[in-house]
């Protein structure tokens, strides 16, 4: 019996090292990693710039309390809010922590308690974030949830309007539901959300834990949606593999998060900030994001050419791509692994592709070949 709790359905593969998109297991078998640690390893495994940032910072400071000033946090915050409508940042350790901070800030600022979320959303596994999540399987066995969350169907204006009341503090959503099946907010629904928030004094929280930091081809996915969130959360790709989360907010929210209202011991520690700054410096370069979009276009085009649209629906943005197989994809995930390609599910019917943003076109071709072979459709590119 394992000395670990059994809360993960672990695959029988022990990965021991990686470089770029390629990882290797304990038996020496190599794989193309199109999971990126679930949208985390944004610059690939063991990127030289990240390795150097860790080495340099580790010889200075690993940790100091947030009781002390941090010019490094100030610099990273400035990089994240540059050319946006956001004004301030709070750093933590994960996406769930960032979402908990967002929930607290929304309630503190508005003095209201209800937050509206959406079916098939995923916001984390801490108690508040779990209550916000619109998937029953995440909540089973934990007793009554916090009753100040209302969950309604995604992209359904009527359902949203029906639950708007005087007690609503915020509407919280993912621009693209990653865990929920790669479903994007429609332009029409984004307009409805924006109009409701503006007319009712309700805050808009956008969870970009999975979609942020270049994953969808722009710095942040909301930039493609028509939404202008009051609060945005980040994690995953921000640290390129090192744990860090962030919450960004507008200037109007500043006074609602004064000393003592929220905090973290490890959040924004010097090692995490040094790595995140390195990631942001690379990803936010215009040329880098241009390449992400070119790779995205190539991957989507090749998948659509290879897979029958009558049988498969290809959707997503940037390098967050879903293949809706209209059947349980668990067997396909296993077959891909056996063929040397690591992918992950989104819901039960969707194969989710999350390669590093540094993936090469040759690696994209290799991945498409594996996918088309296991989906029993000949490659015609």
LOSE-265613 format. One record per residue: chain; z, y, x of N, C-alpha, C in turn; residue in one letter; residue number from 1. Coordinates in steps of 0.05 Angstrom, whole numbers, plus 5000, padded with zeros to 4 digits. Atoms other than C-alpha are relative to their C-alpha. Example, Ala and Ser with C-alpha at 12.3 -4.5 7.8 and 13.67 -1.06 7.14 Angstrom:
2
 vofi n_pz n_py n_px ca_pz ca_py ca_px c_pz c_py c_px firo rokol
    A 5000 4976 5018  5156  4910  5246 5000 5024 5018    A     1
    A 4999 4976 4984  5143  4979  5273 5014 5022 4985    S     2
***
This chain:
381
 vofi n_pz n_py n_px ca_pz ca_py ca_px c_pz c_py c_px firo rokol
    A 5000 4976 5017  5000  5000  5000 5000 5025 5018    X     1
    A 5002 4976 4985  4982  5069  5025 5027 5016 4999    X     2
    A 4977 4982 5000  5037  5118  5046 4993 5026 4986    X     3
    A 5008 4976 5015  4997  5171  5008 5001 4995 4970    X     4
    A 5003 5002 5029  5000  5185  4934 4971 4995 4994    X     5
    A 5027 5009 5008  4940  5158  4897 4986 5019 4982    X     6
    A 5012 4979 5018  4917  5224  4866 4972 5007 5007    X     7
    A 5028 4996 4994  4849  5222  4899 4985 4974 4998    X     8
    A 5017 5024 5000  4793  5172  4884 4983 5001 5026    X     9
    A 5013 4996 4974  4776  5168  4957 4977 4980 5005    X    10
    A 5023 5017 4992  4710  5141  4983 5008 4985 5026    X    11
    A 4992 5016 4977  4716  5085  5035 4985 5008 5026    X    12
    A 5014 4990 4976  4687  5129  5091 5020 5018 5015    X    13
    A 4982 4984 4983  4729  5157  5148 4983 5018 5019    X    14
    A 5016 4982 4984  4693  5218  5176 5017 5011 5023    X    15
    A 4985 4992 4977  4714  5236  5246 4990 5024 5015    X    16
    A 5010 4976 4987  4668  5291  5271 4974 5009 4986    X    17
    A 5024 4989 5011  4611  5336  5252 4989 5023 5016    X    18
    A 5013 4976 4988  4562  5388  5276 4978 5009 4982    X    19
    A 5020 4990 5019  4521  5432  5230 5002 4985 4974    X    20
    A 5001 5014 5025  4500  5391  5170 5006 4970 5003    X    21
    A 4997 5029 4994  4511  5323  5204 5029 4993 5006    X    22
    A 4974 5011 4994  4577  5285  5202 4998 4971 5007    X    23
    A 5000 5028 4990  4596  5218  5232 5026 4987 4993    X    24
    A 4976 5014 5008  4644  5165  5209 5011 4984 5024    X    25
    A 4986 5014 4978  4691  5121  5250 4984 4977 5011    X    26
    A 5018 5022 4990  4637  5067  5256 4975 5010 5013    X    27
    A 5023 4989 4986  4587  5115  5286 4976 5006 4981    X    28
    A 5022 4994 5018  4544  5122  5223 4999 5030 4994    X    29
    A 5004 4972 5005  4515  5191  5212 4990 5005 4972    X    30
    A 5007 4992 5028  4506  5227  5145 4992 5029 5000    X    31
    A 5005 4972 5007  4475  5291  5120 5021 5008 4980    X    32
    A 4978 4992 5017  4533  5328  5089 4991 5022 4980    X    33
    A 5008 4981 5020  4508  5360  5025 5023 5005 4980    X    34
    A 4976 4992 5016  4580  5370  5000 5013 5025 5012    X    35
    A 4987 4978 4985  4604  5420  5053 5029 5001 4994    X    36
    A 4972 4999 5007  4674  5399  5036 5005 5012 4973    X    37
    A 5002 4987 5026  4657  5421  4965 4998 5031 5003    X    38
    A 5008 4972 4997  4625  5488  4982 5018 5016 5019    X    39
    A 4981 4987 4981  4674  5503  5039 4987 5006 5027    X    40
    A 5009 4997 4972  4639  5492  5106 4973 5015 4999    X    41
    A 5024 4983 5005  4591  5550  5095 4982 5003 5024    X    42
    A 5017 4998 4976  4567  5555  5167 4996 4973 5014    X    43
    A 5003 5027 4989  4566  5480  5178 5025 4992 5016    X    44
    A 4977 5010 4985  4614  5437  5217 5000 5009 5029    X    45
    A 4996 4992 4972  4641  5462  5284 4981 5022 5009    X    46
    A 5018 4977 4992  4600  5526  5284 5012 5013 5025    X    47
    A 4989 4989 4975  4607  5555  5354 5015 5026 4997    X    48
    A 4986 4975 5004  4627  5624  5329 5028 4996 4988    X    49
    A 4974 5006 5012  4683  5595  5286 5019 4986 5021    X    50
    A 4984 5013 4979  4707  5550  5343 5011 5021 5019    X    51
    A 4991 4980 4982  4710  5610  5388 5021 5018 4988    X    52
    A 4980 4982 5013  4747  5653  5337 5027 4987 4999    X    53
    A 4975 5015 5001  4800  5599  5329 5013 4999 5028    X    54
    A 4989 5002 4973  4807  5590  5404 5012 5027 5010    X    55
    A 4991 4973 4991  4813  5665  5418 5025 5008 4986    X    56
    A 4976 4991 5015  4862  5679  5362 5024 4982 5005    X    57
    A 4977 5019 4996  4904  5617  5376 5016 5007 5025    X    58
    A 4986 4991 4975  4921  5648  5444 5014 5026 4996    X    59
    A 4987 4975 5006  4946  5711  5410 5023 4996 4981    X    60
    A 4980 5004 5020  4983  5701  5345 4989 4980 4979    X    61
    A 5007 5019 5022  4982  5643  5294 5010 5010 4974    X    62
    A 4988 4992 5025  5029  5671  5243 5020 5022 5004    X    63
    A 4979 4981 5003  5069  5733  5227 5004 5005 4971    X    64
    A 4995 4996 5028  5101  5752  5162 4984 5024 4989    X    65
    A 5013 4977 5013  5066  5798  5112 5019 5024 4997    X    66
    A 4983 4977 4999  5126  5843  5121 4990 5021 5020    X    67
    A 5010 4982 4979  5087  5873  5180 4971 5008 4994    X    68
    A 5027 4990 5004  5023  5914  5180 4980 4981 5013    X    69
    A 5021 5017 4989  4958  5877  5192 4973 5014 5000    X    70
    A 5026 4988 4998  4898  5916  5216 4977 4980 4996    X    71
    A 5021 5021 5003  4859  5850  5216 4995 4995 4970    X    72
    A 5003 5003 5029  4872  5841  5141 4985 5024 4989    X    73
    A 5013 4976 5009  4851  5913  5130 4970 4999 5006    X    74
    A 5029 5002 4992  4785  5900  5167 4986 4980 4982    X    75
    A 5013 5021 5017  4770  5836  5128 4997 5010 4972    X    76
    A 5002 4988 5027  4786  5871  5062 4977 5020 4998    X    77
    A 5022 4980 5000  4739  5928  5080 4973 4987 5001    X    78
    A 5026 5014 4999  4684  5878  5096 4993 4988 4973    X    79
    A 5004 5013 5026  4693  5843  5029 4993 5020 4978    X    80
    A 5005 4981 5021  4693  5906  4987 4977 5019 5006    X    81
    A 5022 4981 4993  4638  5943  5024 4977 4999 4981    X    82
    A 5023 4997 5018  4583  5968  4978 5004 4985 4974    X    83
    A 4993 5010 5026  4619  5941  4917 5017 5021 4985    X    84
    A 4983 4982 5016  4660  5974  4862 5030 4993 5004    X    85
    A 4972 5008 4995  4723  5938  4887 5012 5019 5021    X    86
    A 4986 4981 4982  4776  5977  4926 5022 4987 5016    X    87
    A 4977 5012 4987  4832  5929  4946 4998 4970 5000    X    88
    A 5000 5029 4997  4844  5857  4968 5028 4990 5004    X    89
    A 4975 5014 4995  4902  5808  4968 4991 4973 5011    X    90
    A 5007 5025 4987  4899  5747  5014 5021 4978 4996    X    91
    A 4983 5023 5005  4927  5678  5000 4988 4976 5014    X    92
    A 5008 5024 4985  4912  5606  5019 4980 4983 4986    X    93
    A 5018 5018 5015  4868  5575  4965 4989 5014 4975    X    94
    A 5012 4990 5025  4826  5586  4903 5020 5001 4977    X    95
    A 4980 5001 5022  4882  5565  4856 5020 5023 5004    X    96
    A 4981 4978 4995  4929  5615  4889 4987 5027 4993    X    97
    A 5014 4975 5006  4876  5670  4883 4999 5004 4969    X    98
    A 5001 4998 5029  4869  5654  4809 5027 5005 4987    X    99
    A 4973 4994 5009  4944  5654  4798 5006 5030 5004    X   100
    A 4996 4971 4995  4946  5723  4830 4984 5017 4980    X   101
    A 5017 4986 5019  4889  5746  4784 5013 5000 4973    X   102
    A 4987 5002 5026  4925  5721  4722 5025 5018 4999    X   103
    A 4976 4983 4999  4990  5756  4743 4992 5029 4999    X   104
    A 5007 4972 4999  4955  5821  4759 4989 5010 4973    X   105
    A 5011 4992 5026  4917  5822  4693 5022 5004 4979    X   106
    A 4979 4997 5019  4980  5811  4653 5018 5024 5007    X   107
    A 4982 4977 4992  5021  5861  4694 4987 5027 4994    X   108
    A 5014 4975 5003  4968  5915  4690 4997 5008 4970    X   109
    A 5005 4994 5029  4953  5909  4615 5025 4999 4983    X   110
    A 4976 5004 5017  5022  5890  4590 4994 4980 4978    X   111
    A 5007 5019 5020  4987  5837  4549 5000 4972 5012    X   112
    A 4996 5027 4989  4991  5761  4556 4977 4981 4996    X   113
    A 5021 5020 5006  4930  5726  4527 4976 5003 5019    X   114
    A 5024 5001 4983  4873  5706  4574 4980 4980 4988    X   115
    A 5021 5018 5012  4808  5677  4546 4984 4988 5023    X   116
    A 5017 5015 4981  4772  5623  4586 4981 4983 4984    X   117
    A 5023 5014 5013  4715  5575  4572 5000 4970 5004    X   118
    A 5002 5029 4998  4702  5502  4559 4984 4992 5025    X   119
    A 5012 5011 4976  4683  5462  4621 5005 5017 5025    X   120
    A 4993 4984 4976  4711  5516  4667 5019 4984 5018    X   121
    A 4980 5010 4981  4753  5499  4728 5011 5022 5016    X   122
    A 4987 4978 4986  4803  5547  4757 5022 4991 5019    X   123
    A 4979 5010 4982  4851  5502  4796 5020 4982 4987    X   124
    A 4982 5021 5010  4908  5453  4789 5029 5009 5001    X   125
    A 4973 4989 5004  4970  5497  4794 5004 5004 4970    X   126
    A 4995 5001 5028  5004  5506  4727 4985 5021 4984    X   127
    A 5015 4980 5014  4973  5572  4707 4971 4995 5001    X   128
    A 5028 5004 4997  4905  5556  4735 4991 4975 4984    X   129
    A 5006 5024 5016  4907  5487  4701 4999 5008 4971    X   130
    A 5001 4991 5027  4923  5520  4635 4975 5016 4994    X   131
    A 5025 4984 5003  4863  5567  4646 4975 4982 4999    X   132
    A 5023 5018 4997  4817  5508  4660 4992 4988 4973    X   133
    A 5009 5010 5026  4774  5486  4601 4991 4972 5001    X   134
    A 5006 5029 4999  4775  5411  4615 5025 4985 4994    X   135
    A 4976 5015 5009  4824  5366  4579 5009 4980 5021    X   136
    A 4992 5021 4981  4822  5313  4634 5018 5011 5022    X   137
    A 4983 4987 4979  4854  5363  4683 5029 5003 4990    X   138
    A 4974 4993 5011  4913  5374  4635 5015 4975 4990    X   139
    A 4988 5023 5012  4927  5303  4611 5025 4991 5016    X   140
    A 4976 5011 4988  4998  5278  4624 5020 5020 5009    X   141
    A 4982 4980 4990  5030  5344  4641 5015 5015 4979    X   142
    A 4985 4987 5021  5059  5362  4574 4987 5026 4990    X   143
    A 5012 4975 5011  5049  5428  4537 4991 5019 5021    X   144
    A 5010 4979 4982  5006  5479  4572 5011 5027 4992    X   145
    A 4993 4973 5007  5020  5553  4574 4983 5008 4976    X   146
    A 5014 4996 5025  5002  5577  4505 4986 5028 4998    X   147
    A 5012 4974 5000  4975  5645  4526 4971 5000 5009    X   148
    A 5029 5003 4994  4906  5618  4544 4986 4990 4975    X   149
    A 5018 5009 5022  4851  5611  4492 4973 4992 5013    X   150
    A 5025 5010 4989  4791  5569  4511 4979 4996 4979    X   151
    A 5021 5000 5019  4725  5577  4475 4974 4990 5013    X   152
    A 5025 5010 4989  4654  5549  4483 4986 5022 5018    X   153
    A 5014 4983 4981  4614  5579  4541 4974 5009 4988    X   154
    A 5025 4989 5009  4555  5624  4526 4997 5001 4970    X   155
    A 5000 5000 5029  4575  5628  4453 5013 5027 4991    X   156
    A 4989 4974 5007  4583  5702  4432 5018 4999 4975    X   157
    A 4984 5001 5025  4609  5686  4362 5028 4988 5005    X   158
    A 4974 5013 4994  4664  5640  4388 5018 5019 5016    X   159
    A 4984 4981 4984  4686  5693  4438 5010 5023 4982    X   160
    A 4992 4977 5017  4687  5750  4388 5022 4992 4980    X   161
    A 4981 5009 5020  4728  5707  4340 5029 5000 5011    X   162
    A 4973 5002 4989  4787  5704  4388 5010 5026 5013    X   163
    A 4992 4975 4989  4789  5776  4410 5021 5014 4982    X   164
    A 4979 4987 5015  4854  5809  4389 5014 5021 5017    X   165
    A 4986 4978 4985  4902  5864  4410 5016 4989 5023    X   166
    A 4983 5011 4979  4940  5816  4455 4984 4989 5024    X   167
    A 5017 5011 4979  4881  5798  4501 5001 5018 5025    X   168
    A 4999 4985 4975  4892  5819  4573 4974 4998 5016    X   169
    A 5024 5004 4983  4829  5789  4605 4983 4978 4989    X   170
    A 5019 5022 5003  4768  5746  4598 4994 4990 5028    X   171
    A 5002 5012 4973  4763  5698  4657 4978 4979 5000    X   172
    A 5022 5019 4999  4700  5660  4676 4989 4996 5027    X   173
    A 5017 5005 4977  4657  5629  4729 4972 5009 4993    X   174
    A 5027 4992 5005  4588  5660  4735 4982 4975 4998    X   175
    A 5013 5027 5002  4563  5589  4748 5023 4980 5000    X   176
    A 4979 5021 5001  4609  5532  4726 4993 4977 5019    X   177
    A 5006 5020 4980  4610  5488  4788 5009 4972 4992    X   178
    A 4989 5026 5007  4656  5431  4768 4990 4991 4972    X   179
    A 5007 5006 5027  4632  5436  4696 4971 4993 4995    X   180
    A 5028 5010 5004  4559  5417  4708 4979 5019 5009    X   181
    A 5020 4980 4991  4524  5477  4741 4987 5014 4977    X   182
    A 5009 4984 5023  4519  5520  4679 5005 5029 5006    X   183
    A 4998 4972 4994  4505  5594  4689 5005 5017 4975    X   184
    A 4997 4981 5022  4527  5651  4645 4973 5012 4993    X   185
    A 5026 4988 5008  4467  5676  4605 5002 5030 5001    X   186
    A 4999 4971 5000  4447  5749  4610 5010 5012 4974    X   187
    A 4991 4991 5026  4460  5757  4536 5030 4998 4998    X   188
    A 4971 5004 5002  4530  5729  4541 5015 5019 5019    X   189
    A 4988 4980 4981  4545  5772  4603 5002 5027 4987    X   190
    A 5000 4974 5014  4526  5833  4561 5022 5001 4979    X   191
    A 4979 5001 5020  4572  5811  4505 5028 5003 5013    X   192
    A 4975 4998 4986  4630  5802  4553 5005 5028 5010    X   193
    A 4997 4973 4990  4618  5869  4585 5006 5020 4978    X   194
    A 4996 4981 5023  4614  5905  4518 5028 4997 4988    X   195
    A 4973 5004 5011  4678  5872  4493 5021 5011 5018    X   196
    A 4980 4990 4981  4717  5888  4556 5001 5030 5000    X   197
    A 5001 4971 4999  4694  5960  4556 5012 5012 4974    X   198
    A 4992 4988 5025  4707  5973  4482 5029 4994 4993    X   199
    A 4973 5008 5007  4774  5936  4478 5020 5004 5022    X   200
    A 4982 4997 4978  4804  5954  4545 5010 4974 5012    X   201
    A 4994 5027 4990  4803  5881  4567 4989 4998 5028    X   202
    A 5009 5004 4972  4797  5862  4641 4981 4976 5001    X   203
    A 5018 5022 4994  4741  5818  4666 5007 4988 5027    X   204
    A 4993 5015 4975  4762  5765  4718 4977 4981 5005    X   205
    A 5021 5019 4992  4706  5729  4754 5010 4982 5023    X   206
    A 4991 5020 4980  4725  5666  4791 4976 4992 5017    X   207
    A 5022 5006 4981  4679  5662  4852 5010 4982 5022    X   208
    A 4990 5018 4979  4719  5609  4889 4978 4983 5011    X   209
    A 5022 5018 4991  4658  5564  4892 4974 5015 5005    X   210
    A 5026 4987 4999  4601  5614  4883 4999 5023 5020    X   211
    A 5000 4976 4983  4623  5670  4930 4992 4995 5029    X   212
    A 5006 5000 4971  4606  5686  5003 4973 4986 5005    X   213
    A 5028 5008 4994  4531  5674  5000 4991 4974 4987    X   214
    A 5007 5026 5011  4532  5607  4963 4976 5001 4981    X   215
    A 5022 4999 5020  4484  5631  4909 4978 5018 5009    X   216
    A 5022 4984 4989  4440  5673  4955 5005 5030 5001    X   217
    A 4991 4973 4996  4476  5739  4948 5029 4999 5008    X   218
    A 4973 5000 4991  4544  5760  4974 5018 4986 4979    X   219
    A 4984 5011 5022  4575  5745  4906 4981 4995 4977    X   220
    A 5018 5008 5022  4544  5711  4846 5000 5020 4978    X   221
    A 4999 4981 5022  4566  5765  4798 4978 5021 5003    X   222
    A 5021 4980 4995  4514  5811  4831 4974 4993 4987    X   223
    A 5025 5009 5013  4460  5769  4797 5004 4997 4970    X   224
    A 4994 5007 5028  4494  5766  4729 5001 5023 4980    X   225
    A 4996 4977 5018  4500  5836  4701 5029 5007 4994    X   226
    A 4971 4995 5004  4576  5831  4700 5010 5019 5022    X   227
    A 4987 4983 4981  4620  5882  4734 5030 4995 4998    X   228
    A 4972 5009 5004  4688  5847  4741 5020 5020 5011    X   229
    A 4978 4984 4990  4753  5884  4748 5015 4985 5022    X   230
    A 4986 5017 4981  4782  5825  4788 4981 4978 5008    X   231
    A 5016 5023 4991  4746  5773  4830 5016 4983 5019    X   232
    A 4985 5018 4981  4774  5712  4866 4981 4985 5017    X   233
    A 5016 5014 4979  4748  5678  4929 5017 4980 5014    X   234
    A 4987 5019 4982  4765  5619  4973 4978 4983 5013    X   235
    A 5021 5019 4990  4725  5557  4996 4984 5011 5023    X   236
    A 5018 4991 4979  4667  5587  5035 5010 5023 5016    X   237
    A 4990 4977 4986  4707  5648  5056 5011 4992 5027    X   238
    A 4988 5009 4975  4743  5608  5110 4982 4982 5017    X   239
    A 5018 5018 4985  4685  5564  5131 5012 4973 5008    X   240
    A 4986 5025 4994  4733  5505  5132 5030 5005 5006    X   241
    A 4972 4994 4995  4798  5541  5148 5011 5011 4974    X   242
    A 4990 4992 5027  4844  5552  5087 5006 5030 4998    X   243
    A 4994 4972 5007  4843  5623  5059 4989 5005 4972    X   244
    A 5009 4991 5026  4836  5654  4990 5003 5030 4999    X   245
    A 4998 4971 5002  4827  5725  4967 4997 5008 4970    X   246
    A 5004 4988 5026  4832  5767  4904 4992 5029 5005    X   247
    A 5008 4973 4998  4793  5832  4900 5004 5014 4973    X   248
    A 4996 4986 5025  4808  5886  4849 4991 5029 5003    X   249
    A 5008 4973 5000  4788  5956  4829 5023 5019 5005    X   250
    A 4979 4980 4993  4825  6020  4847 5020 5004 4977    X   251
    A 4982 4996 5023  4854  6025  4776 5023 4981 5000    X   252
    A 4979 5021 5001  4895  5962  4788 5021 5003 5022    X   253
    A 4984 4998 4976  4928  5985  4853 5030 5002 4994    X   254
    A 4971 4994 5005  4994  6011  4824 5014 4977 4986    X   255
    A 4987 5022 5015  5005  5947  4783 5009 4977 5018    X   256
    A 4991 5021 4981  5015  5904  4846 5015 5014 5022    X   257
    A 4983 4987 4980  5070  5942  4881 5018 4980 5015    X   258
    A 4982 5018 4984  5121  5913  4931 5018 4983 4982    X   259
    A 4983 5018 5015  5156  5852  4904 4987 4987 4976    X   260
    A 5013 5011 5024  5107  5837  4848 4987 4973 5005    X   261
    A 5013 5025 4993  5071  5781  4885 5001 4997 5030    X   262
    A 4999 5003 4971  5071  5750  4954 4993 4971 5008    X   263
    A 5007 5025 4988  5055  5692  5000 5010 4999 5028    X   264
    A 4991 5003 4972  5084  5665  5065 4977 4998 5019    X   265
    A 5021 5006 4980  5021  5640  5098 4974 5016 4994    X   266
    A 5025 4987 5007  4967  5681  5062 4993 5022 5018    X   267
    A 5010 4979 4982  4925  5724  5107 5011 4998 5028    X   268
    A 4990 5002 4973  4954  5696  5171 4978 5005 5020    X   269
    A 5020 4991 4981  4919  5717  5235 4978 4980 5006    X   270
    A 5021 5020 4995  4883  5651  5246 4980 4999 4977    X   271
    A 5018 5001 5023  4855  5649  5176 4982 5025 4998    X   272
    A 5015 4975 5001  4834  5722  5178 4979 5002 5021    X   273
    A 5019 4999 4978  4800  5715  5245 4975 4982 4993    X   274
    A 5023 5018 5008  4758  5656  5219 4984 5013 4977    X   275
    A 5014 4988 5023  4742  5690  5153 4983 5024 5008    X   276
    A 5015 4977 4991  4720  5753  5188 4974 4991 5014    X   277
    A 5023 5012 4986  4673  5711  5231 4979 4990 4979    X   278
    A 5018 5010 5021  4644  5678  5169 4986 5023 4986    X   279
    A 5011 4978 5015  4634  5743  5132 4980 5015 5017    X   280
    A 5018 4986 4982  4602  5776  5193 4973 4986 5001    X   281
    A 5025 5016 4999  4550  5720  5194 4985 5000 4973    X   282
    A 5012 5005 5026  4538  5708  5120 4989 5026 4987    X   283
    A 5008 4975 5014  4533  5781  5097 4978 5015 5014    X   284
    A 5024 4989 4988  4476  5796  5144 4977 4996 4982    X   285
    A 5023 5002 5019  4414  5811  5103 4981 4978 5007    X   286
    A 5019 5021 4992  4371  5764  5144 5011 4972 4994    X   287
    A 4987 5026 5006  4421  5707  5135 4996 4993 4970    X   288
    A 5003 5005 5029  4421  5714  5059 4971 4996 4992    X   289
    A 5029 5004 5005  4345  5720  5059 4993 4970 5006    X   290
    A 5006 5028 4993  4343  5652  5093 5012 4981 4980    X   291
    A 4987 5017 5021  4392  5622  5042 4982 4998 4976    X   292
    A 5017 5000 5023  4345  5643  4987 4974 4985 5005    X   293
    A 5025 5015 4993  4284  5615  5023 5006 4970 4999    X   294
    A 4993 5029 5001  4320  5548  5032 5005 4991 4972    X   295
    A 4995 5007 5028  4342  5549  4960 4973 4995 4985    X   296
    A 5026 5003 5013  4271  5560  4936 4985 4975 5009    X   297
    A 5013 5025 4990  4246  5503  4980 5013 4976 4988    X   298
    A 4986 5023 5010  4300  5455  4957 4994 4996 4970    X   299
    A 5005 5002 5029  4290  5470  4883 4971 4992 4995    X   300
    A 5028 5006 5004  4214  5468  4889 4994 4971 5006    X   301
    A 5005 5028 4992  4214  5401  4924 5013 4980 4981    X   302
    A 4987 5017 5020  4263  5371  4875 4983 4999 4974    X   303
    A 5016 4999 5024  4221  5395  4816 4974 4986 5002    X   304
    A 5025 5014 4996  4158  5368  4846 5004 4970 5000    X   305
    A 4995 5028 4996  4190  5301  4861 5012 4986 4975    X   306
    A 4985 5012 5023  4231  5290  4797 4988 5009 4974    X   307
    A 5012 4994 5026  4202  5286  4727 5017 5019 4984    X   308
    A 4984 4982 5016  4225  5345  4685 5008 4988 4973    X   309
    A 4992 5013 5025  4227  5299  4625 5025 4983 5004    X   310
    A 4977 5017 4994  4281  5258  4660 5022 5015 5014    X   311
    A 4980 4985 4984  4316  5308  4705 4998 5030 4996    X   312
    A 4999 4971 5002  4338  5380  4697 5012 5011 5025    X   313
    A 4990 4988 4975  4344  5419  4762 5009 5029 4994    X   314
    A 4990 4973 5006  4388  5481  4757 5019 5009 5021    X   315
    A 4982 4988 4981  4430  5528  4798 4988 5024 5014    X   316
    A 5009 4977 4985  4424  5586  4846 5008 4996 5029    X   317
    A 4994 5002 4972  4422  5592  4921 5002 4971 5008    X   318
    A 4996 5028 4992  4450  5528  4952 5023 4988 4985    X   319
    A 4983 5013 5020  4491  5509  4891 4981 4989 4979    X   320
    A 5021 5012 5016  4442  5461  4858 5010 4975 4985    X   321
    A 4993 5023 5015  4452  5410  4803 4975 4985 4991    X   322
    A 5020 5017 5012  4408  5351  4783 5012 4986 4977    X   323
    A 4990 5012 5025  4423  5333  4711 4984 4974 4995    X   324
    A 5014 5025 5002  4407  5259  4707 5003 4988 4972    X   325
    A 4996 5009 5027  4429  5251  4634 5012 4972 4998    X   326
    A 4985 5025 4999  4470  5190  4653 5021 5002 5022    X   327
    A 4979 5000 4980  4530  5173  4695 4988 4998 5028    X   328
    A 5012 4999 4973  4513  5192  4767 5016 4986 5022    X   329
    A 4983 5013 4979  4569  5154  4802 4985 4979 5016    X   330
    A 5015 5019 4984  4522  5097  4822 4981 5013 5019    X   331
    A 5019 4985 4983  4472  5147  4850 5015 5012 5024    X   332
    A 4984 4988 4978  4528  5180  4891 5005 4979 5021    X   333
    A 4995 5021 4981  4545  5113  4922 4974 4992 5015    X   334
    A 5025 5007 4987  4472  5096  4936 4992 5021 5021    X   335
    A 5006 4979 4981  4461  5163  4969 5017 4998 5025    X   336
    A 4982 5003 4977  4521  5152  5013 4991 4977 5018    X   337
    A 5009 5023 4985  4495  5084  5034 4974 5007 5016    X   338
    A 5024 4992 4987  4429  5118  5052 5004 5023 5019    X   339
    A 4994 4979 4980  4464  5170  5095 5000 5028 4989    X   340
    A 4999 4973 5012  4469  5229  5046 5026 5002 4983    X   341
    A 4975 4995 5015  4536  5256  5020 4995 5022 4980    X   342
    A 5002 4981 5022  4533  5290  4952 5025 4996 4982    X   343
    A 4977 5001 5017  4584  5303  4897 4992 5004 4972    X   344
    A 5006 4997 5028  4586  5301  4822 5008 5028 4990    X   345
    A 4991 4977 5016  4592  5359  4773 5001 4990 4972    X   346
    A 4998 5015 5026  4618  5329  4709 4992 4971 5005    X   347
    A 5007 5029 4997  4593  5258  4696 4971 4996 5005    X   348
    A 5029 5005 5000  4518  5268  4692 4984 5015 5021    X   349
    A 5015 4982 4982  4501  5318  4747 5007 4994 5029    X   350
    A 4997 5002 4971  4490  5307  4821 5001 5029 5011    X   351
    A 4997 4973 4990  4515  5370  4856 4993 5001 5030    X   352
    A 5008 4996 4972  4482  5393  4922 5012 5026 5011    X   353
    A 4987 4977 4988  4523  5439  4966 4998 4998 5030    X   354
    A 5003 5002 4971  4494  5437  5036 5011 5025 5013    X   355
    A 4993 4976 4986  4519  5485  5089 4978 5021 4997    X   356
    A 5020 4979 5003  4485  5552  5084 4981 5001 5025    X   357
    A 5016 5002 4975  4458  5537  5154 4981 4975 5000    X   358
    A 5017 5024 5001  4421  5474  5131 4971 5007 5008    X   359
    A 5027 4995 4992  4351  5467  5160 4980 4989 4979    X   360
    A 5019 5010 5019  4287  5455  5121 4994 4970 5005    X   361
    A 5003 5029 4994  4279  5388  5157 5021 4984 4987    X   362
    A 4978 5015 5013  4347  5367  5131 4997 5000 4970    X   363
    A 5006 4999 5029  4328  5390  5061 4979 4979 4993    X   364
    A 5020 5020 5005  4266  5346  5065 5012 4972 5001    X   365
    A 4987 5027 4997  4308  5286  5088 5017 4995 4975    X   366
    A 4983 5004 5024  4357  5297  5030 4983 4995 4975    X   367
    A 5018 5004 5023  4301  5302  4979 4988 4972 5000    X   368
    A 5011 5028 4998  4271  5237  5005 5020 4980 4991    X   369
    A 4979 5019 5008  4337  5201  4996 5005 5001 4970    X   370
    A 4995 4996 5029  4349  5230  4927 4978 4988 4983    X   371
    A 5022 5010 5016  4280  5213  4901 4998 4969 5002    X   372
    A 5001 5029 4998  4285  5142  4929 5021 4987 4983    X   373
    A 4979 5013 5016  4351  5127  4895 4997 5006 4970    X   374
    A 5006 4994 5029  4328  5160  4830 4975 4986 4991    X   375
    A 5023 5017 5007  4268  5113  4832 4975 5016 4992    X   376
    A 5023 4984 5005  4217  5168  4832 4986 5005 5027    X   377
    A 5013 4997 4974  4164  5170  4887 4998 5029 5009    X   378
    A 5003 4973 4989  4162  5231  4932 4971 5008 5001    X   379
    A 5028 4992 5002  4098  5271  4920 4995 5027 5014    X   380
    A 5003 4973 4986  4109  5332  4965 4978 4997 5021    X   381
***
